[in-house]
């Protein structure tokens, strides 16, 4: 194994750790928001420091690789993809933290009927599935897993679009729920952004894997011609 390959493997390893941490943050934000668990929300906010540390570490490692090894072709694409994925996964962590802040700032749990009518549980599950799938797609280098994301994102967008009409109608009917409605609408918007960011990550995975497949095809063709 070359030193460059060793460095690239290390970057992949720590990025996967970061992705798994962010997934756990999002999972906890679901539990905190649906159950109005203030202590869990505070834990999420505290863990954000770890995510920021991963972000800085990965950026530093990628910078060193570019400076020391001047990678080209597939290796360069991998480093560029890692930088983009890191940025997107860090922002997903920010959205999980924002949702936790809504829990801390709200005086009482969001009413069950409001959560149900706006399909918030389903939005959380879709968002978590998307983040899980991009992690698996990145680890296993599987195009099919990455491409599942686009279908899931359409469903998230549907719920997000419908929520505006549903929440507006609910507030007109019961003006006293406006504070809860605002927190709910904000959480829905954050989950919709998680979907967009997951889609961005999937695109970066495909960007890198397409280059890797093309490289292997060219190598196979060259070997066949030499025979």
Secondary structure, 3 states (H helix, E strand, C coil): CCHHHHHHHHHHHHHHHHHHHHHHHHHHHHHHHHHCCHHHHHHHHHHHHHHHHHHHHHHHHHHHHHHHHCCCHHHHHHHHHHHHHHHHHHHHHHHHHHHHHHHHHCCCCCCHHHHHHCCHHHHHHHHHHHHHHHHHHHHHCCHHHHHHHHHHHHHHHHHHHHHHHHHHHHHHHCHHHHHHHHHHHHHHHHHHHHHHHHHHHHHHHHHHHHHHHHHHHHHHHHHHHHC
